[in-house]
Structures are given as structure tokens and as C-alpha cells.
Amino acid sequence: MGVLVALGVKLGAGAFVDGVRAVSWWAVVVALVIGGVTTVFSALRWCEVARGMGMAIGVRGAVADYYRGLLLNAVLPAGVLGDVHRAVRHGRDVGDVRRGLRAVVVERVAGQVVLVVVTVVAVVVWPVDVPGMPGRDVLLAALGVVLLGVAVWGRAVLSWRVVAFSLVTVGGHVGMLLVAARVAGVSASVGELVPLALLALVVMAVPVNVGGFGPREAFLAVAFGATGLGAALGVTTAVVYGVLAFVASLPGVVVLLQRRQVPAEPGDQRREQVPALVG
């Protein structure tokens, strides 16, 4: 929250207001479509990891749980509490909360590893002049360390399916940020925006945000300012992205309002209806 206050003091409230006002109906529709694709493929990645750990999980239920988790991430601090709820709920369903937590952690880490690799490659191909950005040699060395870690530790986790599902989700999130940039009025080329979008996604993974807002706005303000696009336009783009990401999570409301069947106790054939949010 302090980051947003500092940006508001420095750049004024106009950049934030412009971001909300700029969102159009076509952008909302695109956000729902992109959000649907990324959510389905994220859920498929979760299914792949969970099944590799010996836990049964259906795709339909995984998609619903993922939507619920995204909505909770969007409205609660830190941006990870929805994932915690998803993990605990699934763990209780399979009778092993610890394994449920582990599956979600591994699934999320796998996605972040793919994101980092793609980001490093993109920044090497399309260098960006952002303050504090490591040089090409440092980035390549970091990429080598990540790939070595994957080779030693992550072979069982990063199957080709997990990588493929993660690549689709990364592409969807980058596409969402590109849409946000166009809605905000950014005229820079895709080649200029892609590395900035990927770096913003890496920054967004840091769990110190409030409903997704905070580090993203600060990074894009600095990055857009350093590349000549304008710090205020960076904040506006970040706000548009935040609104679109929230819109993309709204199907989770339907999941929250649904009531699911909970298995009855042994000897009791009745089933109790409980809200879907209950773990």
C-alpha cells in the first residue's frame, strides 16, 4: 500500500484514474477469454503435478478450484491466500493436507521457473534499459544455474506437459499485459513491450501486493520512465492490467456461490450441502 501512496504523491492520482476509465467492453471480453485459457492450462498443470504425486484430481474440479483461488488472490493481501485455500481444500479431499500443499507449491514453482527462463531469454534477445537490470553475462549465468537446477532436481516435476501448459499461461499473461498497454494508449512495438511485460510478471510473483497492486505499478512506472514511454503511462498500464486480471477472475464468484456435495460419514447415506468456500 505504501508503494501506491508514494506513486500517487509523485505522479498524481490521474494515472490511476485514467487506468480505470480506459477499460472498455472489448477489453473486458478479451480479458475473460484470455483468463479462461490461462486458468484452464494452469489447472491442467496442477492436475499433472498432483497426479505425479499420486493424488487423484479431476480437470473440471481443478478448473473450478483454480478460478476460486484466483478470485481470492485478487481480493486478499499477498496474492497467494487463494492458492493456500486451494491446496488445503484439495489436501482434505484426498486425506493428506501436507501433500495437497506440496502439490500446489510445486505447481506454482514449476510455473515460475518456466516464466523466469522465458524472461531471461527474452531480455537477452530484446535488451531493455531498466535501472538495476543485470547485464547479459549475468543473465546468461543465471539462466545456466536455473537450467542446471532443473536438470538435477526438476526433471520429475517439469515434464514436457508441465512446461507446455506453463508456456501457454505465460503467453496468456503477456498477452493480457499487451492488451492493457494498448488500452492505456501505449504505442510502443510488441518487441519493446514483451520483455517489459515478462519482467513485470516476475515482479508480480513477489507476495507483497494488495489484491495484485503495488510492485507491478512501481516496476512499470520505473521501466516505462527509463525507456522513454513515461512513468505515468506505466502506472496507467499497470492499473488497466490489474482491472482486467480482476475481471478475468470473476468466474470464481460463480464457484464460490455453488454448493458442493460432501461425502457423508460412514454408515450415513445422506450428503450435506455446504458452501464451496468451505475447505
C-alpha positions as CSV (number, residue, x, y, z in Angstrom):
1,M,0.0,0.0,0.0
2,G,2.9,2.4,0.8
3,V,4.2,1.9,-2.8
4,L,0.8,3.0,-4.2
5,V,0.7,6.0,-1.9
6,A,4.3,7.0,-2.9
7,L,3.4,6.7,-6.6
8,G,0.2,8.7,-6.1
9,V,2.2,11.5,-4.4
10,K,4.9,11.6,-7.1
11,L,2.8,11.1,-10.2
12,G,-0.7,12.3,-9.0
13,A,-3.9,10.3,-9.0
14,G,-4.5,10.9,-12.7
15,A,-2.5,7.9,-13.8
16,F,-4.6,5.6,-11.6
17,V,-7.9,7.2,-12.6
18,D,-7.0,7.0,-16.3
19,G,-6.3,3.3,-15.9
20,V,-9.8,2.6,-14.6
21,R,-11.5,4.9,-17.1
22,A,-9.6,3.4,-20.1
23,V,-11.1,-0.1,-19.6
24,S,-13.5,-0.8,-22.5
25,W,-16.1,-3.5,-23.1
26,W,-13.9,-5.1,-25.8
27,A,-11.0,-5.3,-23.3
28,V,-13.3,-6.9,-20.7
29,V,-14.3,-9.6,-23.2
30,V,-10.7,-10.2,-24.2
31,A,-9.7,-10.4,-20.6
32,L,-12.4,-13.1,-19.9
33,V,-11.2,-15.1,-22.9
34,I,-7.5,-14.9,-22.1
35,G,-8.3,-15.6,-18.4
36,G,-10.3,-18.6,-19.4
37,V,-7.4,-20.0,-21.4
38,T,-4.7,-19.3,-18.7
39,T,-6.9,-20.7,-15.9
40,V,-7.6,-24.0,-17.8
41,F,-4.0,-24.5,-18.6
42,S,-2.9,-23.6,-15.1
43,A,-5.4,-26.2,-13.8
44,L,-4.1,-28.8,-16.2
45,R,-0.6,-28.1,-14.9
46,W,-1.9,-28.6,-11.3
47,C,-3.5,-31.9,-12.4
48,E,-0.3,-33.1,-14.0
49,V,1.8,-32.4,-10.9
50,A,-0.8,-33.8,-8.4
51,R,-1.2,-37.0,-10.4
52,G,2.5,-37.3,-10.5
53,M,2.4,-37.3,-6.7
54,G,-0.3,-40.0,-6.6
55,M,-3.2,-37.7,-5.9
56,A,-6.5,-38.0,-7.9
57,I,-7.8,-34.8,-9.3
58,G,-10.4,-34.1,-12.0
59,V,-9.9,-31.4,-14.6
60,R,-13.3,-29.9,-14.1
61,G,-12.9,-29.6,-10.4
62,A,-9.4,-28.3,-10.8
63,V,-10.5,-25.5,-13.1
64,A,-13.3,-24.5,-10.6
65,D,-10.8,-24.6,-7.7
66,Y,-8.3,-22.6,-9.7
67,Y,-10.9,-19.9,-10.5
68,R,-11.8,-19.7,-6.8
69,G,-8.2,-19.4,-5.9
70,L,-7.6,-16.6,-8.4
71,L,-10.5,-14.6,-7.1
72,L,-9.3,-14.9,-3.5
73,N,-5.8,-14.0,-4.6
74,A,-7.3,-10.9,-6.3
75,V,-9.2,-9.6,-3.3
76,L,-6.9,-10.7,-0.4
77,P,-3.5,-9.4,0.6
78,A,-0.2,-11.1,-0.5
79,G,-1.8,-12.6,-3.6
80,V,-1.2,-16.2,-2.5
81,L,-4.0,-16.9,0.0
82,G,-6.2,-18.3,-2.7
83,D,-3.5,-20.9,-3.5
84,V,-3.3,-21.8,0.1
85,H,-7.0,-22.4,0.3
86,R,-6.9,-24.4,-2.9
87,A,-4.1,-26.6,-1.5
88,V,-5.7,-27.2,1.9
89,R,-9.1,-28.0,0.3
90,H,-7.6,-30.5,-2.1
91,G,-5.5,-32.0,0.6
92,R,-8.5,-32.5,2.8
93,D,-10.4,-34.1,-0.1
94,V,-7.6,-36.7,-0.6
95,G,-7.0,-37.1,3.1
96,D,-3.5,-35.6,3.1
97,V,-3.2,-31.8,3.6
98,R,0.6,-31.9,3.5
99,R,0.7,-33.5,0.1
100,G,-2.0,-31.1,-1.1
101,L,0.1,-28.2,0.0
102,R,3.2,-29.7,-1.6
103,A,1.4,-30.3,-4.9
104,V,0.3,-26.6,-5.2
105,V,3.7,-25.3,-4.2
106,V,5.4,-27.5,-6.8
107,E,2.9,-26.5,-9.4
108,R,3.4,-22.8,-8.7
109,V,7.2,-23.1,-8.6
110,A,7.2,-25.0,-11.9
111,G,5.3,-22.2,-13.5
112,Q,7.6,-19.6,-12.1
113,V,10.7,-21.5,-13.3
114,V,9.3,-21.5,-16.8
115,L,8.5,-17.8,-16.5
116,V,12.0,-16.9,-15.4
117,V,13.6,-18.9,-18.2
118,V,11.4,-17.3,-20.8
119,T,12.0,-13.9,-19.3
120,V,15.8,-14.2,-19.3
121,V,15.8,-15.4,-22.9
122,A,13.5,-12.5,-24.0
123,V,15.6,-9.9,-22.2
124,V,18.8,-11.3,-23.8
125,V,17.1,-11.2,-27.3
126,W,15.4,-7.8,-26.7
127,P,17.7,-6.0,-24.2
128,V,15.9,-3.4,-22.1
129,D,17.4,-0.4,-20.3
130,V,15.8,-0.6,-16.9
131,P,17.7,0.6,-13.7
132,G,19.2,-2.3,-11.8
133,M,18.9,-4.7,-14.7
134,P,21.8,-7.2,-14.7
135,G,24.0,-7.4,-17.8
136,R,23.8,-10.0,-20.5
137,D,26.5,-12.2,-19.0
138,V,24.9,-12.2,-15.6
139,L,21.6,-13.1,-17.1
140,L,23.0,-16.0,-19.1
141,A,24.9,-17.3,-16.0
142,A,21.6,-17.1,-14.0
143,L,19.8,-19.0,-16.8
144,G,22.5,-21.7,-16.7
145,V,22.0,-22.1,-12.9
146,V,18.3,-22.4,-13.3
147,L,18.6,-24.9,-16.1
148,L,21.2,-26.9,-14.1
149,G,18.8,-26.9,-11.1
150,V,16.0,-28.2,-13.4
151,A,18.3,-30.9,-14.7
152,V,19.2,-32.1,-11.3
153,W,16.0,-31.6,-9.3
154,G,13.2,-30.7,-11.6
155,R,13.1,-33.5,-14.2
156,A,10.3,-35.3,-12.5
157,V,8.3,-32.1,-12.0
158,L,9.0,-30.2,-15.2
159,S,7.6,-32.8,-17.6
160,W,7.0,-31.7,-21.2
161,R,3.3,-31.3,-20.3
162,V,4.0,-29.1,-17.4
163,V,6.4,-27.0,-19.5
164,A,3.9,-26.8,-22.3
165,F,1.0,-25.8,-20.0
166,S,3.2,-23.2,-18.4
167,L,4.3,-21.7,-21.7
168,V,0.6,-21.2,-22.6
169,T,-0.1,-19.5,-19.3
170,V,2.9,-17.2,-19.7
171,G,1.8,-16.3,-23.2
172,G,-1.7,-15.5,-21.9
173,H,-0.5,-13.3,-19.2
174,V,1.9,-11.4,-21.5
175,G,-1.0,-11.1,-24.0
176,M,-3.1,-9.6,-21.2
177,L,-0.5,-7.0,-20.4
178,L,-0.1,-6.1,-24.1
179,V,-3.8,-5.6,-24.3
180,A,-3.6,-3.4,-21.2
181,A,-0.8,-1.3,-22.8
182,R,-2.9,-0.7,-25.9
183,V,-5.9,0.2,-23.9
184,A,-3.8,2.6,-21.9
185,G,-2.6,4.3,-25.1
186,V,0.9,2.8,-25.4
187,S,2.1,2.9,-29.0
188,A,5.4,1.1,-28.5
189,S,6.1,-2.0,-30.6
190,V,5.4,-5.6,-29.4
191,G,9.1,-6.2,-29.4
192,E,9.6,-3.3,-26.9
193,L,6.8,-4.4,-24.7
194,V,7.2,-8.1,-24.4
195,P,10.4,-8.1,-22.3
196,L,8.9,-5.4,-20.0
197,A,5.7,-7.5,-19.7
198,L,7.7,-10.6,-18.7
199,L,9.7,-8.7,-16.2
200,A,6.5,-7.3,-14.7
201,L,5.1,-10.8,-14.4
202,V,8.2,-11.8,-12.5
203,V,7.8,-8.8,-10.2
204,M,4.1,-9.6,-9.6
205,A,5.1,-13.1,-8.3
206,V,6.6,-11.4,-5.2
207,P,3.9,-11.9,-2.5
208,V,3.9,-8.3,-1.1
209,N,1.0,-6.9,-3.1
210,V,-2.5,-5.9,-2.1
211,G,-5.0,-7.6,-4.5
212,G,-2.2,-7.7,-7.0
213,F,-1.5,-3.9,-6.8
214,G,1.8,-2.5,-5.6
215,P,5.1,-3.8,-7.0
216,R,3.6,-4.1,-10.5
217,E,2.8,-0.4,-10.6
218,A,6.2,0.6,-9.2
219,F,8.1,-1.6,-11.7
220,L,6.2,-0.4,-14.8
221,A,6.5,3.2,-13.7
222,V,10.3,2.8,-13.4
223,A,10.6,0.7,-16.6
224,F,8.4,2.9,-18.7
225,G,10.1,6.0,-17.4
226,A,13.6,4.6,-18.2
227,T,12.6,3.5,-21.7
228,G,11.1,6.9,-22.6
229,L,7.4,5.8,-22.5
230,G,6.6,7.8,-19.4
231,A,6.3,6.7,-15.8
232,A,2.6,7.9,-15.6
233,L,1.8,5.7,-18.6
234,G,3.5,2.8,-16.9
235,V,1.2,3.2,-13.9
236,T,-1.9,3.5,-16.1
237,T,-0.9,0.3,-18.0
238,A,-0.4,-1.5,-14.7
239,V,-3.8,-0.3,-13.4
240,V,-5.6,-1.4,-16.6
241,Y,-3.9,-4.8,-16.2
242,G,-5.0,-5.1,-12.6
243,V,-8.6,-4.3,-13.6
244,L,-8.5,-6.8,-16.4
245,A,-6.9,-9.5,-14.3
246,F,-9.6,-9.0,-11.7
247,V,-12.3,-9.2,-14.4
248,A,-10.7,-12.5,-15.6
249,S,-11.0,-13.9,-12.1
250,L,-14.7,-13.1,-11.7
251,P,-16.0,-16.5,-12.8
252,G,-14.6,-17.6,-9.4
253,V,-17.7,-15.8,-7.9
254,V,-19.9,-18.5,-9.5
255,V,-17.7,-21.2,-8.0
256,L,-17.9,-19.5,-4.6
257,L,-21.7,-19.4,-4.7
258,Q,-22.0,-23.0,-5.8
259,R,-22.7,-25.7,-3.2
260,R,-20.8,-29.0,-3.4
261,Q,-21.6,-32.4,-2.1
262,V,-19.5,-33.5,0.8
263,P,-19.3,-37.3,1.4
264,A,-21.4,-38.4,4.3
265,E,-19.9,-40.1,7.4
266,P,-19.6,-43.9,7.3
267,G,-23.0,-45.5,7.7
268,D,-24.9,-42.4,6.8
269,Q,-26.1,-42.2,3.2
270,R,-27.1,-38.6,3.4
271,R,-25.0,-35.9,1.9
272,E,-24.6,-32.4,3.4
273,Q,-24.7,-29.3,1.3
274,V,-22.1,-26.8,2.2
275,P,-20.8,-23.6,0.6
276,A,-18.0,-24.2,-1.9
277,L,-15.6,-22.0,0.0
278,V,-15.5,-24.4,2.9
279,G,-12.3,-26.4,2.7
